[in-house]
Amino acid sequence: MRDFVEINMQVACNEIRGVYGSFEIPNLVIVDKINGGKADALNAGINLSRYPLFCGIDADCIIKKNALLRIVNLF
């Protein structure tokens, strides 16, 4: 578990058991939590987000290159 991860509980979610990082991909965060469905998983992501914008996608989504950058430009 990352020692420096602060969980800002803005929205309710089931227990977060651990937050893990990658040495190879520093921005990759793995969250181990009690199952509560998709909405609960998104809430956990919001609580762990370090930035004002949050994007949740499914594992079977395919997004075009730079799609997120193009969306963020609107903000």
N, C-alpha and C positions, 0 to 999 in steps of 0.2 A: 504494500500500500504506500502511496506517496505520502510522506510526512507533511509536506507543505500544502496539501490540498485542503482548502477551506470549503466546507459545504454551506452555502447560503440558502437555507430552506425557505425559499419564496413561495413554493407551492408544495402541497402534501404529496409524499410518495412513500412507498414501502422502504424498509430498511436497506441502506446501502452498506454492503458487507466489506467492500474493498474498492479501491481506485488504483489502477496499475498503469504504468507508462512503458513506453518502448525506448530502448537505447538506440535503435536504428531509425525510428521515425519519432522525433521528439514531440510532435504535436498530436500523436495518437494516444488516446486515453481509453482504457478498457474499464468498464464499470461492472462490478459484481454486485447484484442486488437481488432481493427477494422478488420472485415473480409477482407481477400485478397487472400484466397486460400492456398493450402498446401505450395507452395514455399515461400509465404510471411510469413507464420507461422514459417517455418524453419529458415528464415532470422531473425525473431524476437528472436528465440531461440539462434541463433549464437550471436546476439547482447547482449543477457543477460547472456551468458555463462561466467563463471568465470575461466574456464580451457582451455588449448589449444586444447583439443579434444572435439568434439561435436557429439552426436549420436541422430538422430531423428527417432522415431518409431511411427507407427500408433497404434491407440487404439485397433485394432483387431489383433495385433501381439502377438505371444507367443514366448518368447525366453527361451532357456534352462538356468538353473542355472549356474552362473559363465561365461556365454557366453561373456558378455562385458569385464570381466577381461581377458579372453583368447584373445580377439581381441586386447585389449590395450597392452598386452605383446609384440605384434609385433612392437610397437612404442618405 
